[in-house]
Amino acid sequence: MAKPINVLIVEDSEDDALLLLRQLRRDGYEPEYDLVATAEGMRVSLSRRSWDLVIADYSLPRFSGLMALNMVRERDPDLPFIIVSGVIGEETAVEAMRAGAHDYLMKGNLARLAPAIEREVREAQIRKDRKRAEEALRESETRFIAEMKESQERLRQSLQEKEVLLKEIHHRVKNNLQVVYSLLNLQSGYIRDPKALDMFHEAQNRVKSMAIVHDVLYHSEDLARVNFGEYIRTLMGNLFRSFGAGGGRVRSRIHVGRVHLDFDTAIPCGLLINELVSNSLKYAFPDGRSGEVFVTLDRTEGNRVVLEVGDDGVGVPEAIDIKNTQTLGLQLVTTLTQQLGGTITLDRSVGTRFTVTFTDPGSVGKELEHVGSTNSGG
């Protein structure tokens, strides 16, 4: 059964064209063809229909095979283009192949026409399939990139919504703790027992220390970690006001690296600082004595955090064992240190210095950036 093929023949000799058609039929093809010999005829035929093959003579009176080749390359560079000539030399044939022709034959050897057509049509199909696959891949990549961008935008919006919600939660928790603080303050107005009144004030300060954590997170860009330098400064200011330690008699000294703690670590660490600073403000400077309360916080090797809280006051009596005491504040200090998975030591050599060392589980591999120290009058 004859194989249909659409052939555009560029030839000025009808006899040569008939020889080509006869050879095609002899080789088992059933050709549909146009015969052109000018650039205009070539242009019309290329626009009129889709062709499987172009067979062109190399030299025509008003046209040439190279001109036809350029027109084909502009329109469809994958369209098989075979030059058939009776006068073409080897150098000219090589020039034509470099220009984009797929094969060349001598008119006296048309027996090679069928194998050449089969090969070039097959390779043209391979080129077209490859281009379609590449185009499909590009379209797939474009869709994938668009879908990824859309997914990232949805994720960004979702995270933004969650951050807003989380900020609102921190804000509401802080407000609720502030309500508890205010209720304790109101209730303390009815208390006449000095010891009971002190207990209320201590409870207020503990509630306030937790509220400050939520307030710092509410104003932070990172909702997972607390900027502890900012937190300590706010907490110290609140405690100095609460104990009436301002006015320059008792000074505060804060030395904090750029340490950020996760929420589960920040709460017990904040309460720990609250208890130790409160203890200094209550007991270290009796009878109007002046002095300094200090807090330092640094990160060391192995992701360890070292917290030091102390004063240059009268010191803790030798009789008090911080790990075995009936004092609620020091009991809380021991409990909170255990909650942090840390250790605590007490140095009585100059005033009082508590050193608490613990591991920050949320900052493995992060380096400390020192941000200096501050001094104030509380």
C-alpha positions as CSV (number, residue, x, y, z in Angstrom):
1,M,0.0,0.0,0.0
2,A,1.4,3.4,-1.1
3,K,2.4,5.8,1.7
4,P,1.0,9.3,1.3
5,I,3.5,12.1,1.5
6,N,3.2,15.9,1.0
7,V,6.2,17.1,-1.0
8,L,7.2,20.7,-2.0
9,I,9.4,20.5,-5.1
10,V,11.6,23.5,-5.9
11,E,12.5,22.9,-9.5
12,D,12.4,24.8,-12.8
13,S,12.5,21.7,-15.0
14,E,9.3,19.9,-15.3
15,D,11.1,16.8,-16.7
16,D,13.3,16.6,-13.6
17,A,10.3,17.1,-11.4
18,L,8.6,14.2,-13.2
19,L,11.7,12.0,-12.6
20,L,11.5,12.8,-8.9
21,L,7.8,12.0,-8.7
22,R,8.3,8.8,-10.7
23,Q,11.1,7.7,-8.3
24,L,8.9,8.5,-5.3
25,R,6.0,6.3,-6.7
26,R,8.5,3.6,-7.5
27,D,9.7,3.7,-3.9
28,G,6.2,3.2,-2.6
29,Y,5.0,6.7,-2.0
30,E,1.9,8.5,-3.1
31,P,3.0,12.1,-3.3
32,E,0.8,15.2,-3.0
33,Y,3.0,18.0,-4.3
34,D,3.5,21.6,-5.3
35,L,6.1,22.6,-8.0
36,V,7.6,26.0,-7.5
37,A,10.5,27.8,-9.2
38,T,10.3,31.3,-7.6
39,A,10.5,32.9,-4.2
40,E,6.9,34.1,-4.4
41,G,5.7,30.6,-5.4
42,M,7.7,29.2,-2.5
43,R,6.1,31.6,-0.1
44,V,2.6,30.8,-1.2
45,S,3.1,27.1,-1.0
46,L,4.7,27.2,2.5
47,S,1.7,29.2,3.7
48,R,-0.9,27.1,1.9
49,R,-0.4,23.8,3.7
50,S,1.9,21.7,5.9
51,W,4.6,19.8,4.2
52,D,6.4,16.6,5.1
53,L,9.4,17.3,2.9
54,V,11.1,19.8,0.6
55,I,13.2,18.7,-2.4
56,A,15.0,21.5,-4.0
57,D,17.3,21.9,-7.0
58,Y,20.4,23.9,-6.0
59,S,20.4,26.4,-8.9
60,L,17.4,27.9,-10.6
61,P,17.3,30.9,-13.1
62,R,15.5,33.3,-10.7
63,F,15.8,31.3,-7.4
64,S,18.1,29.0,-5.6
65,G,18.1,26.1,-3.2
66,L,19.9,28.1,-0.6
67,M,17.2,30.9,-0.8
68,A,14.5,28.2,-0.5
69,L,16.4,26.7,2.5
70,N,16.5,30.1,4.3
71,M,12.7,30.5,3.7
72,V,12.1,27.1,5.2
73,R,14.4,27.7,8.2
74,E,12.5,30.9,9.0
75,R,9.2,29.1,8.9
76,D,10.0,25.5,10.1
77,P,13.6,24.6,10.8
78,D,12.7,21.0,11.4
79,L,11.1,20.5,8.0
80,P,13.3,18.0,6.1
81,F,15.1,19.7,3.3
82,I,16.9,17.6,0.6
83,I,18.9,19.2,-2.2
84,V,18.9,17.2,-5.5
85,S,21.2,18.6,-8.2
86,G,23.0,17.5,-11.3
87,V,25.8,20.0,-11.0
88,I,26.5,20.4,-7.3
89,G,30.1,19.7,-6.2
90,E,31.3,18.4,-2.9
91,E,32.3,21.8,-1.5
92,T,28.9,23.3,-2.5
93,A,27.2,20.3,-0.9
94,V,29.1,20.8,2.4
95,E,28.2,24.6,2.3
96,A,24.5,23.6,1.8
97,M,24.6,21.2,4.7
98,R,26.2,23.8,6.9
99,A,23.5,26.2,6.0
100,G,20.9,23.7,7.3
101,A,20.1,21.3,4.5
102,H,19.5,17.8,5.8
103,D,20.9,15.8,2.8
104,Y,21.9,16.2,-0.8
105,L,21.6,13.8,-3.8
106,M,22.8,13.8,-7.3
107,K,20.0,13.6,-9.9
108,G,21.8,10.7,-11.6
109,N,21.5,8.7,-8.3
110,L,17.9,8.9,-7.2
111,A,18.0,5.4,-5.8
112,R,19.2,7.0,-2.6
113,L,16.1,9.2,-2.5
114,A,13.8,6.8,-0.5
115,P,16.3,6.0,2.2
116,A,17.1,9.7,2.6
117,I,13.4,10.6,2.9
118,E,12.8,7.8,5.4
119,R,15.7,8.9,7.5
120,E,15.0,12.6,7.4
121,V,11.3,12.3,8.0
122,R,12.0,10.0,10.9
123,E,14.6,12.4,12.4
124,A,12.3,15.4,11.8
125,Q,9.6,13.6,13.8
126,I,12.2,12.9,16.5
127,R,13.1,16.6,16.6
128,K,9.4,17.6,16.7
129,D,8.7,15.1,19.5
130,R,11.7,16.4,21.4
131,K,10.6,20.0,21.0
132,R,7.1,19.1,22.1
133,A,8.5,17.3,25.1
134,E,10.7,20.3,26.0
135,E,7.8,22.7,25.5
136,A,5.6,20.5,27.7
137,L,8.4,20.4,30.3
138,R,8.7,24.2,30.2
139,E,5.0,24.6,30.6
140,S,5.1,22.1,33.4
141,E,7.9,24.0,35.1
142,T,6.0,27.2,34.6
143,R,2.9,25.8,36.1
144,F,4.9,24.2,38.9
145,I,6.6,27.5,39.7
146,A,3.3,29.4,39.6
147,E,1.7,26.8,41.8
148,M,4.7,27.0,44.2
149,K,4.4,30.8,44.3
150,E,0.7,30.5,44.9
151,S,1.3,27.9,47.6
152,Q,3.9,30.0,49.2
153,E,1.6,33.0,49.2
154,R,-1.2,31.0,50.8
155,L,1.3,29.7,53.4
156,R,2.6,33.3,54.0
157,Q,-1.0,34.5,54.5
158,S,-1.7,31.6,56.7
159,L,1.4,32.2,58.8
160,Q,0.6,35.9,58.9
161,E,-2.9,35.1,60.2
162,K,-1.5,32.7,62.8
163,E,1.0,35.3,63.9
164,V,-1.7,37.9,64.3
165,L,-3.8,35.3,66.3
166,L,-0.8,34.4,68.4
167,K,0.0,38.0,69.1
168,E,-3.6,38.5,70.1
169,I,-3.4,35.5,72.5
170,H,-0.3,36.9,74.1
171,H,-2.0,40.3,74.4
172,R,-5.1,38.8,76.0
173,V,-3.0,36.7,78.4
174,K,-1.0,39.7,79.4
175,N,-4.2,41.7,80.0
176,N,-5.7,38.8,82.1
177,L,-2.5,38.7,84.2
178,Q,-2.7,42.4,84.6
179,V,-6.3,42.0,85.8
180,V,-5.0,39.5,88.4
181,Y,-2.3,41.9,89.4
182,S,-4.9,44.7,89.8
183,L,-7.2,42.4,91.9
184,L,-4.3,41.5,94.2
185,N,-3.4,45.2,94.5
186,L,-7.0,46.0,95.4
187,Q,-7.2,43.2,97.9
188,S,-3.9,44.3,99.5
189,G,-5.6,47.5,100.5
190,Y,-7.7,45.7,103.1
191,I,-4.7,43.8,104.6
192,R,-3.2,45.1,107.8
193,D,-0.8,42.3,108.6
194,P,2.6,43.3,107.3
195,K,3.6,39.7,106.5
196,A,0.4,39.0,104.6
197,L,0.8,42.3,102.8
198,D,4.4,41.3,101.7
199,M,3.0,38.0,100.5
200,F,0.5,39.8,98.3
201,H,3.2,42.1,96.9
202,E,5.4,39.1,96.1
203,A,2.5,37.4,94.4
204,Q,1.8,40.6,92.4
205,N,5.5,40.7,91.2
206,R,5.4,37.1,90.2
207,V,2.2,37.7,88.1
208,K,3.8,40.8,86.6
209,S,7.0,38.9,85.6
210,M,4.9,36.4,83.6
211,A,2.8,39.3,82.1
212,I,6.0,41.0,80.9
213,V,7.0,37.8,78.9
214,H,3.7,37.9,77.1
215,D,4.0,41.7,76.5
216,V,7.5,41.3,75.0
217,L,6.3,38.5,72.7
218,Y,3.3,40.6,71.7
219,H,5.6,43.4,70.5
220,S,8.2,41.0,69.0
221,E,8.7,40.0,65.4
222,D,9.7,36.5,66.6
223,L,6.8,35.0,68.4
224,A,8.7,31.8,69.3
225,R,11.5,33.4,71.3
226,V,11.8,36.1,73.9
227,N,14.4,38.8,73.6
228,F,15.7,38.4,77.1
229,G,17.7,41.6,77.2
230,E,14.6,43.6,76.7
231,Y,12.7,41.4,79.1
232,I,15.2,41.8,82.0
233,R,15.3,45.6,81.7
234,T,11.5,45.8,81.8
235,L,11.4,43.4,84.8
236,M,14.1,45.2,86.7
237,G,12.3,48.5,86.2
238,N,9.1,47.1,87.5
239,L,10.7,45.5,90.6
240,F,12.6,48.7,91.5
241,R,9.3,50.7,91.3
242,S,7.5,48.0,93.3
243,F,10.0,48.1,96.2
244,G,10.5,51.8,96.1
245,A,14.2,51.4,95.3
246,G,14.5,54.3,92.9
247,G,16.1,57.7,93.5
248,G,19.7,56.5,93.2
249,R,20.1,54.8,96.6
250,V,20.1,51.4,95.0
251,R,21.4,51.1,91.4
252,S,20.7,48.4,88.8
253,R,23.4,47.0,86.6
254,I,22.4,44.8,83.6
255,H,24.8,43.1,81.3
256,V,23.1,40.9,78.7
257,G,24.2,39.3,75.5
258,R,21.8,38.9,72.6
259,V,20.1,36.0,74.2
260,H,16.7,34.8,73.0
261,L,14.9,32.0,75.0
262,D,11.9,30.0,73.9
263,F,8.7,30.5,75.8
264,D,9.0,27.4,78.0
265,T,12.4,28.5,79.2
266,A,11.6,32.2,79.4
267,I,8.8,31.8,82.0
268,P,10.8,29.9,84.7
269,C,13.9,32.0,84.0
270,G,11.9,35.2,84.4
271,L,10.4,34.0,87.7
272,L,13.9,33.0,88.9
273,I,15.2,36.5,88.2
274,N,12.1,38.0,89.9
275,E,12.7,36.0,93.1
276,L,16.4,36.7,93.3
277,V,16.2,40.4,92.5
278,S,13.2,40.8,95.0
279,N,15.3,39.0,97.6
280,S,18.1,41.6,97.1
281,L,15.8,44.6,97.2
282,K,14.1,43.3,100.4
283,Y,17.1,42.2,102.4
284,A,20.5,43.4,101.0
285,F,20.2,47.1,101.9
286,P,18.8,47.6,105.4
287,D,18.6,51.0,107.2
288,G,18.8,53.1,104.1
289,R,22.1,51.5,102.9
290,S,23.0,52.2,99.3
291,G,24.4,49.7,96.8
292,E,23.9,47.9,93.5
293,V,21.8,45.0,92.3
294,F,23.1,43.3,89.1
295,V,21.9,40.8,86.6
296,T,24.1,39.3,83.9
297,L,23.1,36.8,81.2
298,D,25.5,35.3,78.7
299,R,25.8,32.2,76.5
300,T,28.8,30.0,76.7
301,E,30.2,27.0,74.7
302,G,28.0,24.0,74.4
303,N,24.8,26.2,74.2
304,R,24.9,26.8,77.9
305,V,23.4,29.9,79.4
306,V,24.8,31.5,82.6
307,L,22.6,33.7,84.7
308,E,24.1,35.7,87.5
309,V,22.0,37.7,90.0
310,G,23.4,39.4,93.0
311,D,24.2,42.5,95.0
312,D,26.9,44.2,97.0
313,G,24.7,44.3,100.1
314,V,24.9,42.7,103.6
315,G,24.9,39.2,102.1
316,V,23.0,36.0,102.9
317,P,23.6,34.7,106.4
318,E,25.8,31.6,106.6
319,A,23.1,29.7,108.4
320,I,20.8,29.7,105.3
321,D,21.1,26.7,103.0
322,I,19.4,27.7,99.7
323,K,18.7,24.1,98.9
324,N,17.1,23.3,102.2
325,T,15.2,26.3,103.4
326,Q,11.7,27.1,104.6
327,T,11.6,30.5,102.8
328,L,9.1,30.3,99.9
329,G,11.2,32.6,97.7
330,L,14.3,30.4,97.9
331,Q,12.2,27.2,97.6
332,L,10.9,28.7,94.3
333,V,14.4,29.4,93.2
334,T,15.5,25.8,93.7
335,T,12.3,24.5,92.1
336,L,12.7,26.8,89.1
337,T,16.4,25.9,88.6
338,Q,15.4,22.2,88.5
339,Q,12.6,23.0,86.0
340,L,15.3,24.6,83.8
341,G,17.4,21.4,84.2
342,G,20.2,23.6,85.6
343,T,22.5,24.1,88.6
344,I,22.7,26.9,91.1
345,T,25.5,28.1,93.3
346,L,25.8,30.9,95.9
347,D,28.9,33.0,96.4
348,R,28.9,35.0,99.7
349,S,32.4,36.4,99.4
350,V,31.2,39.9,98.4
351,G,27.6,40.6,99.0
352,T,25.5,37.9,97.3
353,R,25.9,36.3,93.9
354,F,23.7,33.5,92.7
355,T,24.9,31.7,89.5
356,V,22.4,29.6,87.6
357,T,23.7,27.5,84.6
358,F,21.3,25.8,82.2
359,T,21.0,24.6,78.6
360,D,18.9,26.6,76.2
361,P,17.3,23.9,74.0
362,G,16.0,26.3,71.4
363,S,19.3,27.9,70.3
364,V,21.7,25.1,69.3
365,G,24.5,26.5,67.2
366,K,23.6,30.2,67.5
367,E,26.5,32.5,68.5
368,L,26.2,35.2,71.0
369,E,26.4,38.8,69.8
370,H,27.4,41.0,72.7
371,V,25.3,44.2,73.0
372,G,27.0,45.8,75.9
373,S,25.8,46.8,79.4
374,T,23.6,49.4,80.9
375,N,23.6,51.2,84.2
376,S,20.7,53.0,85.8
377,G,19.3,54.1,89.1
378,G,16.4,51.7,88.9
